[in-house]
């Protein structure tokens, strides 16, 4: 299963979340640590799902796409 994770740098390190898995979040002191931790969080999250929820999720297809907008300051 392929899922998209968003990893953002902040003042304390890196914060990661998975938009398609509500509440699936993690963090790390480095990008690599945050990536490892969010993968583990995803695996644990998926273990809690019922079979029908997992089947629905595995068929869902989504992409995070960059969108450029003009700022009128």
C-alpha positions, -999 to 999 in steps of 0.1 A, spaced: 0 0 0 13 34 -9 4 64 13 14 100 12 30 115 43 37 152 49 69 160 68 74 196 79 104 211 96 97 232 127 116 246 156 117 213 175 127 190 145 103 174 121 66 168 123 49 141 101 13 132 93 -7 112 69 -37 132 55 -56 101 45 -53 85 80 -69 109 105 -48 113 136 -18 94 123 11 117 133 46 114 145 78 134 148 116 131 149 147 151 155 158 146 119 140 141 86 151 104 85 139 98 121 105 114 113 102 93 82 110 61 101 86 71 129 57 79 106 62 46 88 59 28 122 28 50 131 12 40 98 18 3 104 3 5 139 -26 26 126 -34 0 99 -33 -28 125 -63 -12 143 -86 -11 112 -113 -36 105 -110 -57 73 -137 -36 55 -119 -3 64 -86 -17 53 -101 -29 20 -117 6 14 -84 23 22 -64 1 -1 -87 10 -31 -86 47 -24 -62 66 -46 -49 101 -37 -20 123 -46 -6 154 -29 1 179 -57 19 212 -54 -3 242 -63 12 276 -70 -9 306 -62 -2 343 -65 -1 364 -33 -15 398 -35 3 417 -7 
